Amino acid sequence: MSETKQSPVKVSPVTAILNAVASGNMAKSEAIRQLRDLGVSRWDTSKVLGIKYQFVRNVLVRDAEVTAKRAAKASSETK
């Protein structure tokens, strides 16, 4: 009999993020940011993580504010 090699199972990035959250290796806030970077909507993010839409929105709005402040600070320091 010939042996057949099984190729490793490819896991989607979304599945990898969900597994990391479930195992406690990633905070939900970080998962929200990574799912945003993958193009997942706020609504879909709230559903797959089992959290409220408002929490997803708050994380992303706060992240945008922090990013804008850092950019403003960096541009003022280079002048």
N, C-alpha and C positions, 0 to 999 in steps of 0.2 A: 504494500500500500504506500502511496505517496503521501508525504506530509504537506499539508497546506498551511502556509503561514497566514495568520490573521493580521491584517493591518491594524495599527492602533486606532482606537475610536477617536474621531475628531470631535472636540467639544466646541460649541459655538461660544463666542465671547460672552454673550448674555448668560448662557448656562454656567460658564466659569464664574461669573460674578455672583450669580445666585448661589452656587455651591459655596463660595467663599463667605458669603453673608450667613448662610445656614450653619456653616461650621464654626462661625465666630471669628474667622480670620480677617474679616473686613467689616468696618462700620457701615451702617446703612447710609450715612451721609456720603461716604466715599463711593459707595455703590451707585448712589443717585448721580453723582458727578460723572462716573465712568459710563453709565447708561446714557446720560446726556451726550457725552462725547461720541457715543456710538450711533446717535441719532434717534434714540428711543424717546417718545413723547412723554410729557409729564404724566398724563393720564395712564399710559401703559406702564410707566415706571411704578406708579402707585399700586397698580393692580398686581404686577408680578412680584413686588416686594411685600404686598399685603399691608400697605400703610396708607394713610390718608393723603389725598392730593395736596392738601394745604401744607403738609410737612415737606413734600417734594418741592413745592413752590418756594417755601421759605428757605430751604437749603440753597436752591438755585439763585434766588434773588440775592441772598446774603453773599453767595460766592461771587456774583457779578459785582456787587458793591465793593468787596475786598479787592477784587482784581482791578477795578477802576481806581481805587485809592492807591494801590501799588504802582499802577501805570503813571498816575499823576505825580506821585512822589519821585519816581524814577526820572520822569521828564524834567521836573523842577531841579533835580540834582545835577543834571547834565548841562544846564544852562550856565 
